[in-house]
């Protein structure tokens, strides 16, 4: 049975837009749309409410279940609104990388509203992710966009950003959430698309057209050409095109030997867990 909702997660520059574009090329899904950043405020409010329940939140809600019911209703209304806007597809596919740490809370909200949901999390070599973030930093500097200051050329800071994106989403003990989760390596996706696409299709019940893999995404409401011509720093050359493995190992052209060693150290757990180093 197809889920009603699919959330795509992973750190920025891990291939989340690639996976989103592929899945949204399938019939019965919404077209590729921009980040669901509005949801972050809703889910973060629920998370904060739980964390601060005894100190603050209990003065406003009768119980944690009351807080859950209240927030899940807002969550469900947003999902209904978005689904209606895109002609009520069988499966609504949403993405916003900063939502990834809150995936276990999204699961709770969806379950409380009896929404079928699955999560697909992309992981990528931390060295390539950080190198890509530094390329974005350079583009932002060229356009005098102050956002570049949020991406310092500091391997510890960027490595911690990587770790904290994944740690909450991959260490949950909720069996229902874990059963709804699939972790996909970016390298496997681009090096062996048929095998990974087949696994995604079996997990989701969605059929991704082969042409989307070889020739490019088929259903997008985002004007990718306009983003590129506007010199959007976060765009990728591969967006909207067929899958390529050309960016694997590209960190060697960006990071120094010392920086690589720092990333290996600071990201040692995910590097070993996902087989990037022994």
Beta strands, then each sheet from edge to edge (+ up, - down):
strand 1: 5-9
strand 2: 92-95
strand 3: 117-123
strand 4: 181-185
sheet 1: 2+ 1+ 3+ 4+
end
